[in-house]
Amino acid sequence: LCEAAGFDTILVETVGVGQSETSVQSMVDFFLLLMLAGAGDELQGIKRGIIEMADLIAITKADGSNRIAAEGARISYENALHMYPLPPSGWKPRVMVCSAIENTGIAGLWDMIQEYTGFVKANGYWDKHRKDQAILRMNETINEYLASSFHNDENVRKLKPRLERLLENSRITSYRAALYLIDKYLKR
């Protein structure tokens, strides 16, 4: 919607580490991961593999007494990034520190985003990624439409509770129940 309205720069913020990041990554051109030093997020990010998605990791609130912890986190993430293979874009993800309070590192983040954009446009990844996103979106739309159509089908809605009871009583397998419902749906 924002793109259709003519905005050329759109920021998408998620609620935190979880499934939403994977979904968002498939629709954005650049993935900036914001981390807070000293809150245990360093391990959380590494454990969940989210740093693999990042084009840039920004350690935020790098000010006051947190500056040293932020620099330590930056070094930890830089070391962790060496364990991962180069992403398909060919871009080597970077780690920076920033502080909104002290207004440090913010301009550098934007400069790094611009550098990334120039890099992936020059090597052809930008266009390829956009085409891959369009194909993914088409397939997701098909899947969503088919799932909605299937679950709203009158026969499926009537038969599903009976099959669920059979499953609860171990009288049928999950696969057999699913195939039965799909068969009924396709023969409508």
VEXMARBA-23009 format. One record per residue: residue number from 1; z, x, y of N, C-alpha, C in turn. Coordinates in nm, 4 decimals. Last residue first. Example, Ala and Ser with C-alpha at 12.3 -4.5 7.8 and 13.67 -1.06 7.14 Angstrom:
BEGIN
ATOM   n     n.pz     n.px     n.py    ca.pz    ca.px    ca.py     c.pz     c.px     c.py
ATOM   2   0.7080   1.2850  -0.2250   0.7140   1.3670  -0.1060   0.7870   1.2900   0.0030
ATOM   1   0.7800   1.3190  -0.5690   0.7800   1.2300  -0.4500   0.7800   1.3200  -0.3300
***
This chain:
BEGIN
ATOM   n     n.pz     n.px     n.py    ca.pz    ca.px    ca.py     c.pz     c.px     c.py
ATOM 188  -0.5269  -1.6379  -3.1865  -0.5021  -1.7582  -3.1062  -0.6259  -1.8348  -3.0740
ATOM 187  -0.5166  -1.4053  -3.3277  -0.5890  -1.5189  -3.3874  -0.5732  -1.6469  -3.3069
ATOM 186  -0.3503  -1.2326  -3.1925  -0.4942  -1.2058  -3.1905  -0.5759  -1.3228  -3.2457
ATOM 185  -0.0977  -1.3433  -3.2510  -0.1454  -1.3367  -3.1125  -0.2974  -1.3203  -3.1093
ATOM 184  -0.0781  -1.3047  -3.5232  -0.0764  -1.4414  -3.4707  -0.1307  -1.4469  -3.3286
ATOM 183  -0.0775  -1.0218  -3.5239  -0.1816  -1.0964  -3.5955  -0.1910  -1.2395  -3.5416
ATOM 182   0.1587  -0.9715  -3.3857   0.0298  -0.9272  -3.3296  -0.0848  -1.0029  -3.3932
ATOM 181   0.3448  -1.0764  -3.5671   0.3312  -1.1338  -3.4325   0.1976  -1.0955  -3.3684
ATOM 180   0.2984  -0.9041  -3.7851   0.2845  -1.0486  -3.8016   0.2622  -1.1145  -3.6649
ATOM 179   0.3666  -0.6570  -3.6766   0.2283  -0.6816  -3.7193   0.2010  -0.8311  -3.7376
ATOM 178   0.6425  -0.6998  -3.6352   0.5531  -0.6712  -3.5232   0.4088  -0.7018  -3.5597
ATOM 177   0.7317  -0.7373  -3.8987   0.7510  -0.8423  -3.7984   0.6544  -0.8227  -3.6818
ATOM 176   0.6661  -0.4897  -4.0109   0.6044  -0.6106  -4.0651   0.6157  -0.7255  -3.9650
ATOM 175   0.8302  -0.3212  -3.8576   0.6847  -0.3063  -3.8548   0.6145  -0.4317  -3.9045
ATOM 174   1.0875  -0.4055  -3.9272   1.0428  -0.4131  -3.7877   0.8910  -0.4090  -3.7789
ATOM 173   1.0963  -0.5995  -4.2316   1.1010  -0.4723  -4.1574   1.0509  -0.4951  -4.0145
ATOM 172   1.3204  -0.8587  -4.3344   1.1861  -0.8138  -4.3002   1.1994  -0.6814  -4.2252
ATOM 171   1.5793  -0.9068  -4.3741   1.4878  -0.9764  -4.4648   1.3429  -0.9369  -4.4406
ATOM 170   1.8104  -0.8358  -4.2288   1.7404  -0.7356  -4.3108   1.6468  -0.7988  -4.4134
ATOM 169   1.9038  -1.0104  -4.0448   1.9513  -1.0281  -4.1830   1.8830  -0.9337  -4.2813
ATOM 168   1.7628  -0.9347  -3.8215   1.9083  -0.9220  -3.8193   1.9682  -0.9322  -3.9588
ATOM 167   1.5048  -1.0123  -3.9054   1.5369  -0.8706  -3.8857   1.6879  -0.8473  -3.8888
ATOM 166   1.5336  -1.2876  -3.9001   1.5006  -1.2216  -4.0269   1.5322  -1.0721  -4.0190
ATOM 165   1.5774  -1.3216  -3.6259   1.6843  -1.3572  -3.7218   1.6597  -1.2904  -3.8574
ATOM 164   1.3260  -1.2400  -3.5334   1.4454  -1.1642  -3.4940   1.5628  -1.1949  -3.5868
ATOM 163   1.1672  -1.4422  -3.6358   1.1514  -1.3064  -3.6875   1.2714  -1.2187  -3.6498
ATOM 162   1.2602  -1.6552  -3.4777   1.2744  -1.6615  -3.6239   1.2630  -1.5223  -3.6847
ATOM 161   1.1876  -1.5682  -3.2163   1.3294  -1.5870  -3.2523   1.3525  -1.5916  -3.4048
ATOM 160   0.8924  -1.5532  -3.2427   0.9775  -1.4355  -3.2217   1.1250  -1.4583  -3.2576
ATOM 159   0.7511  -1.7921  -3.2477   0.7780  -1.7205  -3.3720   0.8819  -1.6082  -3.3580
ATOM 158   0.7312  -1.8757  -2.9781   0.7890  -1.9660  -3.0794   0.8333  -1.8880  -3.2044
ATOM 157   0.6091  -1.6601  -2.8524   0.7418  -1.7036  -2.8059   0.8096  -1.7951  -2.9077
ATOM 156   0.3669  -1.6563  -2.9926   0.4585  -1.5421  -3.0024   0.5985  -1.5850  -2.9622
ATOM 155   0.2539  -1.8986  -2.9070   0.2832  -1.8744  -3.0489   0.3841  -1.7617  -3.0669
ATOM 154   0.2320  -1.8539  -2.6239   0.3142  -1.9631  -2.6780   0.3504  -1.9406  -2.8246
ATOM 153   0.2626  -1.5426  -2.4660   0.1837  -1.6266  -2.5554   0.2755  -1.7297  -2.6223
ATOM 152   0.4093  -1.3616  -2.3302   0.4047  -1.4967  -2.2741   0.3206  -1.5929  -2.3579
ATOM 151   0.3725  -1.1265  -2.4698   0.5073  -1.1842  -2.4669   0.5110  -1.3241  -2.4071
ATOM 150   0.0905  -1.0860  -2.4236   0.1470  -1.0999  -2.5579   0.2807  -1.1740  -2.5537
ATOM 149   0.0744  -1.0609  -2.1445  -0.0016  -1.1649  -2.2130   0.0569  -1.1926  -2.3510
ATOM 148   0.2361  -0.8327  -2.1108   0.2714  -0.9601  -2.0476   0.2019  -1.0767  -2.1177
ATOM 147   0.0900  -0.6458  -2.2586   0.2294  -0.6751  -2.2950   0.2720  -0.8092  -2.2363
ATOM 146  -0.1557  -0.6472  -2.1183  -0.1502  -0.6881  -2.2585  -0.0083  -0.7240  -2.3009
ATOM 145  -0.0688  -0.5545  -1.8634  -0.1330  -0.6849  -1.8775  -0.1230  -0.7344  -2.0218
ATOM 144   0.0329  -0.3019  -1.9293   0.1203  -0.4030  -1.8680   0.0618  -0.5427  -1.8841
ATOM 143  -0.1995  -0.1786  -2.0334  -0.0798  -0.1956  -2.1162   0.0130  -0.3030  -2.0616
ATOM 142  -0.3654  -0.1847  -1.8033  -0.4064  -0.2523  -1.9273  -0.2831  -0.2802  -2.0142
ATOM 141  -0.2126  -0.0243  -1.6337  -0.2419  -0.1630  -1.5965  -0.2831  -0.2438  -1.7186
ATOM 140  -0.2189   0.2177  -1.7706  -0.0901   0.1498  -1.7502  -0.1109   0.0029  -1.7152
ATOM 139  -0.4935   0.2736  -1.7514  -0.4325   0.2504  -1.8824  -0.2978   0.1811  -1.8711
ATOM 138  -0.5174   0.3048  -1.4710  -0.5960   0.2041  -1.5421  -0.5305   0.1703  -1.6756
ATOM 137  -0.3429   0.5222  -1.4312  -0.3109   0.3933  -1.3698  -0.3888   0.2810  -1.4378
ATOM 136  -0.4859   0.7211  -1.5716  -0.3515   0.6831  -1.6150  -0.3155   0.5454  -1.5607
ATOM 135  -0.7130   0.7353  -1.4066  -0.7260   0.6960  -1.5483  -0.5919   0.6488  -1.6030
ATOM 134  -0.5953   0.8218  -1.1690  -0.6695   0.6953  -1.1709  -0.6845   0.6439  -1.3142
ATOM 133  -0.4905   1.0698  -1.2480  -0.4001   0.9638  -1.2036  -0.4692   0.8276  -1.2089
ATOM 132  -0.7268   1.2095  -1.2956  -0.6347   1.1842  -1.4070  -0.5381   1.0712  -1.3717
ATOM 131  -0.8178   1.2228  -1.0312  -0.8960   1.1491  -1.1316  -0.8099   1.1154  -1.2526
ATOM 130  -0.6163   1.3820  -0.9167  -0.6400   1.2471  -0.8643  -0.7189   1.1623  -0.9656
ATOM 129  -0.6551   1.6165  -1.0663  -0.5286   1.5440  -1.0756  -0.5444   1.4000  -1.0268
ATOM 128  -0.9092   1.6933  -0.9770  -0.8869   1.6626  -1.1185  -0.7609   1.5786  -1.1357
ATOM 127  -0.8580   1.7411  -0.7033  -0.9507   1.6347  -0.7439  -0.9295   1.5951  -0.8889
ATOM 126  -0.6668   1.9548  -0.7336  -0.6387   1.8357  -0.6531  -0.7269   1.7192  -0.6987
ATOM 125  -0.7911   2.1651  -0.8728  -0.6878   2.0851  -0.9394  -0.6615   1.9550  -0.8654
ATOM 124  -0.9648   2.3309  -0.7391  -1.0192   2.2111  -0.8030  -0.9157   2.1215  -0.8684
ATOM 123  -0.8720   2.5411  -0.5889  -0.8996   2.5683  -0.7299  -0.9477   2.4450  -0.8076
ATOM 122  -0.8424   2.4259  -0.3328  -0.9361   2.5374  -0.3516  -0.9693   2.5610  -0.4986
ATOM 121  -0.6427   2.2418  -0.3753  -0.7745   2.1930  -0.3338  -0.8789   2.3009  -0.3582
ATOM 120  -0.4313   2.4056  -0.4398  -0.4854   2.3182  -0.5448  -0.6184   2.2547  -0.5051
ATOM 119  -0.3974   2.5475  -0.1904  -0.4176   2.6181  -0.3172  -0.4845   2.5281  -0.4210
ATOM 118  -0.3460   2.3465  -0.0010  -0.4636   2.4330   0.0126  -0.4992   2.5017  -0.1182
ATOM 117  -0.1045   2.2497  -0.1104  -0.2211   2.1623  -0.0948  -0.3496   2.2443  -0.0822
ATOM 116   0.0628   2.4760  -0.0883   0.0311   2.4186  -0.2199  -0.0977   2.3359  -0.2116
ATOM 115   0.0748   2.4938   0.1915   0.0195   2.6053   0.1132  -0.0230   2.5564  -0.0252
ATOM 114   0.2028   2.2529   0.2505   0.0671   2.2765   0.3012  -0.0007   2.3893   0.2229
ATOM 113   0.4479   2.3069   0.1315   0.3693   2.1915   0.0855   0.2234   2.2086   0.1288
ATOM 112   0.5289   2.5205   0.2899   0.5050   2.5432   0.1471   0.4227   2.4285   0.0874
ATOM 111   0.5632   2.3935   0.5353   0.4633   2.5002   0.5237   0.4271   2.5246   0.3771
ATOM 110   0.7783   2.2282   0.4690   0.6489   2.1687   0.5039   0.5368   2.2722   0.4916
ATOM 109   0.9724   2.4252   0.4266   0.9365   2.3315   0.3185   0.7983   2.2715   0.3458
ATOM 108   0.9889   2.5416   0.6795   0.9392   2.6208   0.5672   0.8991   2.5337   0.4483
ATOM 107   1.1128   2.3408   0.8216   0.9739   2.3744   0.8556   0.9106   2.4551   0.7429
ATOM 106   1.3645   2.3640   0.6897   1.2873   2.2396   0.6862   1.1398   2.2665   0.7169
ATOM 105   1.5117   2.5984   0.7267   1.4342   2.5819   0.6045   1.3460   2.4587   0.6000
ATOM 104   1.7567   2.4487   0.9296   1.7004   2.5709   0.8722   1.6264   2.5373   0.7433
ATOM 103   1.9264   2.2759   1.0790   1.7808   2.2746   1.0965   1.7181   2.4065   1.0501
ATOM 102   2.1850   2.2423   1.0191   2.1523   2.3634   1.0950   2.0031   2.3743   1.1261
ATOM 101   2.1556   1.9944   0.8875   2.2552   2.0113   0.9944   2.2209   2.1308   1.0824
ATOM 100   1.9709   2.0410   0.6914   1.9340   1.9499   0.7999   2.0297   1.9673   0.9171
ATOM  99   1.8843   2.3295   0.5339   1.9977   2.2584   0.5911   1.9477   2.1700   0.7042
ATOM  98   1.7667   2.4899   0.2326   1.7491   2.4264   0.3619   1.8768   2.3551   0.4050
ATOM  97   1.5967   2.7211   0.0185   1.7197   2.6566   0.0637   1.6940   2.5962   0.2017
ATOM  96   1.3539   2.7107  -0.2503   1.3946   2.7400  -0.1129   1.5300   2.6750  -0.0857
ATOM  95   1.1342   2.8132  -0.4983   1.2680   2.7605  -0.4702   1.3058   2.8049  -0.3293
ATOM  94   0.8136   2.7227  -0.6457   0.9025   2.8043  -0.5628   1.0367   2.7353  -0.5459
ATOM  93   0.5718   2.7381  -0.9100   0.6731   2.6663  -0.8325   0.7695   2.7624  -0.7627
ATOM  92   0.2564   2.8533  -0.8901   0.3868   2.8991  -0.9365   0.4931   2.8301  -0.8515
ATOM  91  -0.0256   2.6676  -0.9819   0.0714   2.6998  -0.8763   0.2031   2.7438  -0.9393
ATOM  90  -0.1834   2.5662  -1.1741  -0.1952   2.7090  -1.1497  -0.0976   2.7589  -1.0439
ATOM  89  -0.1672   2.3079  -1.2567  -0.2205   2.3309  -1.1220  -0.2465   2.4789  -1.0954
ATOM  88  -0.0338   2.3127  -1.5014  -0.1802   2.2988  -1.4994  -0.2429   2.3256  -1.3628
ATOM  87   0.2263   2.5705  -1.4554   0.1771   2.4325  -1.4693   0.0248   2.4266  -1.4629
ATOM  86   0.3187   2.8455  -1.6565   0.2553   2.8026  -1.5327   0.2036   2.6594  -1.5512
ATOM  85   0.6129   2.7923  -1.8600   0.4742   2.8357  -1.8390   0.4225   2.7837  -1.7050
ATOM  84   0.9488   2.8960  -1.7829   0.8499   2.7913  -1.8046   0.7088   2.8459  -1.7844
ATOM  83   1.1131   3.0992  -1.7130   1.1104   3.0619  -1.8551   1.0015   2.9596  -1.8865
ATOM  82   1.1134   3.1171  -1.4411   1.0403   3.2215  -1.5142   1.0278   3.1887  -1.6631
ATOM  81   1.2876   2.9221  -1.3606   1.1444   2.8935  -1.3527   1.0610   2.9973  -1.4263
ATOM  80   1.5347   3.0508  -1.3781   1.5002   2.9481  -1.4766   1.3501   2.9207  -1.4774
ATOM  79   1.5236   3.2137  -1.1505   1.5306   3.2746  -1.2840   1.4898   3.1746  -1.3916
ATOM  78   1.5245   3.0150  -0.9551   1.4116   3.1080  -0.9626   1.4081   3.1747  -1.0997
ATOM  77   1.7747   2.9005  -1.0083   1.6526   2.8240  -1.0326   1.5299   2.9142  -1.0402
ATOM  76   1.9437   3.1148  -0.9344   1.9487   3.0581  -1.0700   1.8213   2.9821  -1.1034
ATOM  75   1.8765   3.1445  -0.6630   1.8502   3.2544  -0.7569   1.8492   3.2025  -0.9005
ATOM  74   1.9695   2.8975  -0.5670   1.8289   2.9363  -0.5508   1.7915   3.0440  -0.6515
ATOM  73   2.2413   2.9179  -0.6211   2.1614   2.8182  -0.6930   2.0133   2.8518  -0.6844
ATOM  72   2.3064   3.1157  -0.4342   2.3268   3.1401  -0.5774   2.2448   3.0443  -0.6622
ATOM  71   2.2515   2.9766  -0.1999   2.1737   3.0977  -0.2311   2.1866   3.1327  -0.3787
ATOM  70   2.4493   2.7801  -0.2245   2.3080   2.7420  -0.2200   2.2185   2.8609  -0.2542
ATOM  69   2.6826   2.9292  -0.2077   2.6541   2.8552  -0.3321   2.5063   2.8169  -0.3385
ATOM  68   2.6553   3.0165   0.0587   2.6578   3.1149  -0.0503   2.6253   3.0476  -0.1833
ATOM  67   2.6663   2.7683   0.1995   2.5493   2.8571   0.2107   2.5426   2.9561   0.0937
ATOM  66   2.8936   2.6200   0.2110   2.8047   2.5954   0.0969   2.6836   2.6890   0.0956
ATOM  65   3.0230   2.6624   0.4456   3.0787   2.7281   0.3266   2.9904   2.7091   0.2036
ATOM  64   2.7259   2.6154   0.6339   2.8713   2.6351   0.6299   2.9153   2.7091   0.5059
ATOM  63   2.4508   2.5118   0.4241   2.5138   2.5405   0.5526   2.6645   2.5577   0.5338
ATOM  62   2.2473   2.3756   0.2616   2.2749   2.5197   0.2609   2.3312   2.5607   0.3955
ATOM  61   2.1649   2.1216   0.1880   2.2994   2.1397   0.2451   2.3439   2.2856   0.2390
ATOM  60   1.9541   2.1844  -0.1021   1.9899   2.1244   0.0256   2.1336   2.1556   0.0659
ATOM  59   1.7070   2.3591  -0.2378   1.8524   2.3499  -0.2465   1.8990   2.3051  -0.1083
ATOM  58   1.4092   2.2457  -0.3590   1.4816   2.2729  -0.2349   1.6309   2.2531  -0.2603
ATOM  57   1.1376   2.3437  -0.5439   1.2771   2.3014  -0.5531   1.3450   2.3416  -0.4222
ATOM  56   0.8088   2.2419  -0.5985   0.9006   2.3139  -0.5110   1.0400   2.2569  -0.5316
ATOM  55   0.7030   2.1126  -0.8026   0.6154   2.2097  -0.7387   0.6977   2.2972  -0.6447
ATOM  54   0.8625   2.0020  -1.1000   0.8692   2.0369  -0.9580   0.7635   2.1387  -0.9165
ATOM  53   0.8709   1.9606  -1.3688   0.7822   1.8745  -1.2910   0.7683   1.9226  -1.1471
ATOM  52   1.0623   2.1308  -1.4628   0.9247   2.1523  -1.5087   0.8248   2.0711  -1.4263
ATOM  51   1.2962   2.0258  -1.3776   1.2405   2.1359  -1.2983   1.0983   2.1694  -1.3422
ATOM  50   1.3630   1.8401  -1.5661   1.2995   1.7916  -1.4439   1.2402   1.9054  -1.3618
ATOM  49   1.4952   1.8887  -1.7986   1.3576   1.9342  -1.7878   1.2876   1.8924  -1.6602
ATOM  48   1.7567   1.8401  -1.8355   1.6674   1.7264  -1.8435   1.5205   1.7646  -1.8277
ATOM  47   1.8714   2.0938  -1.7991   1.8834   2.0232  -1.9262   1.7820   1.9111  -1.9395
ATOM  46   1.8151   2.1530  -1.5292   1.7582   2.2351  -1.6351   1.7601   2.1598  -1.7673
ATOM  45   1.9611   1.9538  -1.3945   1.8175   1.9667  -1.3752   1.7511   2.0436  -1.4867
ATOM  44   2.2197   2.0121  -1.4867   2.1604   1.8821  -1.5125   2.0083   1.8896  -1.4994
ATOM  43   2.2662   2.2664  -1.3807   2.2536   2.2486  -1.5253   2.1855   2.1177  -1.5587
ATOM  42   2.2670   2.1942  -1.1050   2.1834   2.3028  -1.1555   2.1590   2.2850  -1.3046
ATOM  41   2.4543   2.0007  -1.0518   2.3152   1.9584  -1.0655   2.2268   2.0673  -1.1230
ATOM  40   2.7074   2.0733  -0.9944   2.6733   2.0644  -1.1356   2.5294   2.0241  -1.1595
ATOM  39   2.7331   2.1146  -0.7301   2.7705   1.9811  -0.7776   2.7389   1.9638  -0.9257
ATOM  38   2.6415   2.3552  -0.6277   2.7838   2.3401  -0.6505   2.8263   2.2039  -0.7003
ATOM  37   2.3680   2.2365  -0.4322   2.4400   2.3471  -0.4969   2.5862   2.3112  -0.5158
ATOM  36   2.1471   1.9852  -0.4986   2.2665   2.0171  -0.4210   2.3441   2.1241  -0.4954
ATOM  35   1.7929   1.9547  -0.4741   1.9136   1.9799  -0.5520   2.0272   2.0182  -0.4575
ATOM  34   1.4878   1.7927  -0.4858   1.6012   1.8275  -0.4008   1.7252   1.8418  -0.4875
ATOM  33   1.1634   1.8656  -0.5595   1.2915   1.8345  -0.6217   1.4030   1.8835  -0.5310
ATOM  32   0.8542   1.7419  -0.4935   0.9626   1.8196  -0.4349   1.0934   1.7729  -0.4971
ATOM  31   0.5368   1.7354  -0.5934   0.6687   1.6923  -0.6405   0.7738   1.7893  -0.5880
ATOM  30   0.2357   1.6011  -0.4770   0.3293   1.7130  -0.4687   0.4671   1.6608  -0.5063
ATOM  29   0.0974   1.3706  -0.5201   0.0218   1.4950  -0.5166   0.1129   1.6168  -0.5231
ATOM  28   0.2025   1.1041  -0.7452   0.2099   1.1839  -0.6224   0.1260   1.3109  -0.6347
ATOM  27   0.2104   0.9695  -0.9832   0.1412   0.9048  -0.8711   0.1421   0.9858  -0.7427
ATOM  26   0.3538   1.0968  -1.1757   0.2173   1.0588  -1.2111   0.1423   0.9912  -1.0961
ATOM  25   0.6038   1.1194  -1.0610   0.5212   1.2394  -1.0693   0.3757   1.2045  -1.0994
ATOM  24   0.7072   0.8638  -1.1007   0.6652   0.9036  -0.9668   0.5733   1.0252  -0.9732
ATOM  23   0.7686   0.8748  -1.3733   0.6734   0.7761  -1.3226   0.6194   0.8179  -1.1870
ATOM  22   0.9578   1.0785  -1.3714   0.8369   1.0933  -1.4526   0.7292   0.9967  -1.4041
ATOM  21   1.1541   0.9639  -1.2090   1.0835   1.0846  -1.1648   0.9544   1.1046  -1.2422
ATOM  20   1.2581   0.7502  -1.3543   1.1749   0.7216  -1.2373   1.0974   0.8439  -1.1906
ATOM  19   1.4254   0.8461  -1.5527   1.2901   0.8073  -1.5896   1.1996   0.7898  -1.4680
ATOM  18   1.6160   1.0955  -1.3733   1.5979   0.9904  -1.4723   1.4516   0.9621  -1.4965
ATOM  17   1.7962   1.1800  -1.0929   1.7406   1.2294  -1.2179   1.7343   1.1165  -1.3196
ATOM  16   1.7298   0.9394  -0.8267   1.7967   1.0531  -0.8883   1.7322   1.0897  -1.0195
ATOM  15   1.5790   0.7490  -0.7020   1.7242   0.7318  -0.6996   1.7988   0.8481  -0.7622
ATOM  14   1.3135   0.8917  -0.4992   1.3658   0.8232  -0.6168   1.5180   0.8186  -0.6074
ATOM  13   1.0792   0.8563  -0.2402   1.2113   0.9032  -0.2803   1.2586   0.8222  -0.3995
ATOM  12   0.7839   0.9639  -0.1180   0.8390   0.8724  -0.2168   0.9718   0.9304  -0.2617
ATOM  11   0.5997   0.9789   0.1760   0.7118   1.0353   0.1022   0.7675   0.9288   0.0094
ATOM  10   0.2735   1.0332   0.2664   0.3679   0.9314   0.2203   0.4760   1.0004   0.1386
ATOM   9   0.0217   1.0839   0.4848   0.1376   1.1507   0.4262   0.2409   1.0441   0.3937
ATOM   8  -0.1636   0.9088   0.5780  -0.2133   1.0212   0.4999  -0.1002   1.1036   0.4390
ATOM   7  -0.2001   0.5599   0.6024  -0.1084   0.6737   0.6118  -0.1592   0.7869   0.5239
ATOM   6  -0.3578   0.3349   0.5720  -0.4099   0.4473   0.6477  -0.3160   0.5651   0.6643
ATOM   5  -0.2975   0.1336   0.4049  -0.2704   0.1093   0.5469  -0.3109   0.2275   0.6338
ATOM   4  -0.3379   0.2477   0.1597  -0.4367   0.1505   0.2056  -0.4199   0.1199   0.3541
ATOM   3  -0.1019   0.3948   0.1472  -0.2301   0.4648   0.1528  -0.3390   0.3713   0.2073
ATOM   2   0.0851   0.1903   0.1253   0.0895   0.2801   0.2411  -0.0429   0.3533   0.2591
ATOM   1   0.0000   0.0824  -0.1184   0.0000   0.0000   0.0000   0.0000   0.0873   0.1254
***
